[in-house]
Amino acid sequence: MNLADAIFLPIVWFVLSFMIFRDLRFTFKKRASEKWPTIEAVIEAGEVGLRGLLCRVHFTYSYQVYGQRRTGRFSLLTNSKSAEALKQTLIGKKTSVKYDTRDPDISLLSERQFMGRRVMQGPSWTYR
């Protein structure tokens, strides 16, 4: 093994371990969320992020727990022609979210789809 391999392989191993740990943590959090309480939330804002033919529409929702306003985010994948219409349709709509009673800032949408599109919520959006 040469010096480059001795340096490069541990770095790759560390990065892969971090990614796997993060995904496992999110998977366990998602599974645990099935027992979390559900509360009503309002989709407040949307932003279109363009990426060629397909684009993501990023949404922000808010909900109240223990008298404090909390927020969360999710995205929907759509084509660039219908992105703005999708954004306008969902802003102001009510939805339900599940929140962690130990840390109410952590939430996941109860619905897995909106308007036939899969809800995307990543680990960095749902917990610290």
For each residue, the residues with C-beta under 8 A, 3 or more apart:
1: 5 6
2: 5 6
3: 6 7
4: 7 8
5: 1 2 8 9
6: 1 2 3 9 10
7: 3 4 10 11
8: 4 5 11 12
9: 5 6 12 13
10: 6 7 13 14
11: 7 8 14 15
12: 8 9 15 16
13: 9 10 16 17
14: 10 11 17 18
15: 11 12 18 19
16: 12 13 19 20
17: 13 14 20 21
18: 14 15 21 22
19: 15 16 22 23
20: 16 17 23 24
21: 17 18 24 25
22: 18 19 25 26 123
23: 19 20 26 27 123
24: 20 21 27 28
25: 21 22 28 29 123 127
26: 22 23 29 30 122 123 126 127
27: 23 24 30 31
28: 24 25 31 32
29: 25 26 32 33 100 106 108 123 126 127
30: 26 27 33 108
31: 27 28 34
32: 28 29 35 36 100
33: 29 30 36 98 100 108
34: 31 98
35: 32
36: 32 33 98 99 100 101 108
37: 98 99 101
38: 96 97 98 110
39: 63 64 65 96 97 98 99
40: 63 94 95 96 97
41: 61 62 63 72 94 95 96 97 107 109
42: 61 62 63 92 93 94 95
43: 46 59 60 61 90 91 92 93 94 95
44: 60 61 62 71 91 92
45: 59 60 91
46: 43 57 58 59 60 86 87 88 90 91
47: 57 58 59 87
48: 55 56 57 58 83 84 87
49: 55 56 57 58 75
50: 55 80 83
51: 54 55 56
52: 55 80
53: 79 80
54: 51 77 78 79 80
55: 48 49 50 51 52 77 78 79 80 83
56: 48 49 51 75 76 77 78 120
57: 46 47 48 49 75 76 78 83 86 87
58: 46 47 48 49 73 74 75
59: 43 45 46 47 73 74 75 76 87 90 91
60: 43 44 45 46 71 72 73
61: 41 42 43 44 71 72 73 74 95 97 109
62: 41 42 44 69 70 71 72
63: 39 40 41 42 69 70 71 72 97 99 107
64: 39 67 68 69 70
65: 39 68 70 99 104
66: 104
67: 64
68: 64 65 104
69: 62 63 64
70: 62 63 64 65 99 104 105 107
71: 44 60 61 62 63
72: 41 60 61 62 63 97 107 108 109 121 125 126
73: 58 59 60 61 121 125
74: 58 59 61 109 119 120 121 125
75: 49 56 57 58 59 119 120 121
76: 56 57 59 86 114 115 117 118 119 120
77: 54 55 56 117 118 120
78: 54 55 56 57 82 83 86 117
79: 53 54 55 82 83
80: 50 52 53 54 55 83
81:
82: 78 79 85 86
83: 48 50 55 57 78 79 80 86 87
84: 48 87 88
85: 82 88 89
86: 46 57 76 78 82 83 89 90 115 117
87: 46 47 48 57 59 83 84 90 91
88: 46 84 85 91
89: 85 86 93 115
90: 43 46 59 86 87 93 114 115
91: 43 44 45 46 59 87 88
92: 42 43 44
93: 42 43 89 90
94: 40 41 42 43
95: 40 41 42 43 61 109 110 111 114
96: 38 39 40 41 109 110 111
97: 38 39 40 41 61 63 72 107 108 109 110
98: 33 34 36 37 38 39 107 108 109 110
99: 36 37 39 63 65 70 104 105 106 107
100: 29 32 33 36 103 104 106 107 127
101: 36 37 104
102:
103: 100 106 127 128
104: 65 66 68 70 99 100 101 107
105: 70 99 128
106: 29 99 100 103 126 127 128
107: 41 63 70 72 97 98 99 100 104 126
108: 29 30 33 36 72 97 98 121 126
109: 41 61 72 74 95 96 97 98 112 119 121
110: 38 95 96 97 98
111: 95 96 114 119
112: 109 118 119
113: 116 117 118 119
114: 76 90 95 111 117 119
115: 76 86 89 90
116: 113
117: 76 77 78 86 113 114
118: 76 77 112 113
119: 74 75 76 109 111 112 113 114
120: 56 74 75 76 77
121: 72 73 74 75 108 109 125 126
122: 26 125 126
123: 22 23 25 26 29 126 127
124:
125: 72 73 74 121 122
126: 26 29 72 106 107 108 121 122 123
127: 25 26 29 100 103 106 123
128: 103 105 106
